[in-house]
């Protein structure tokens, strides 16, 4: 399975769940130390926060309309 939730489907009830999303990058915002990705599919948009330095370096190769897959355990936990 390539996703467990659709973009736009996540809400507070999904806190602490393992979530898999896939879709197209609509927008990338680099705020220095934290990157925000607006991930889009046919169902909606989900904002993804990337604060891991190793992953941030990989995101430099991404462009809008790149198709990506994201898997996150403990979604919503700090």
N, C-alpha and C positions, 0 to 999 in steps of 0.2 A: 504494500500500500504506500502511496506516495504522499499521503497526508491524513491526519486524523480529524482536522477541523478545516473549515473554509475560512478565508479571510473575511473579516466582518462578523464572524460568528462568536468569537471569544468574548467572554464577560466575566464578572466576579466569581461565578460558579466554577470556572475553570482554574482558579487559583490553585497552585501546587500540583497540577496535572502535568504529565508529559505530553507535549504538544508537537505535532509535525505539521508544517505549513509548506506550501509551494505556490509559486506565482511569479509575476513579473514585477520588477522594480519600477515603481512609478517616480520616486524621488529619493535622493540621498542628501542628507544634511550633515555636514561635519562641523561640530561645535567645539572641536579641540578637546580631546579626551573622551568624547562620547559621539557616536555616529547614530543617526536615526535613518531608518529605511522605511519608506511607505511601500508595503508589499501588496500587490493587487491581484485578484483573480476575478472570475465572472460573478462572484457573490458579494464582493466588497473590498475594503482596504483594512489592513492591520499595520500598526506602527511597530517596528522592531527596533529595540535599543541594543547597540553593540558597544560594550565598554571593555572588551578584552583586546589588549594591544595586538596580539597575534592575529586575531580575526580582522581587526581594523586595517592591518597591512594588506590582507587579502582583498578587502573591499575596494582598495584603490584600483583593482582591475575590473571592477563592475561598472556598467553603464546603465542608464535608463533602458528599460525593456529587456534587460538580462533576466533570464529565468533562473530562479534559485530555489533550493530546498533548505528548510530550517528545521532542526530538531532541538527542542529545549526541554530539559527536565526541570521540575519545580517551577513551572512558569509563574512569574509574578513575585517570587521570593527574591530578597536582596542578598 
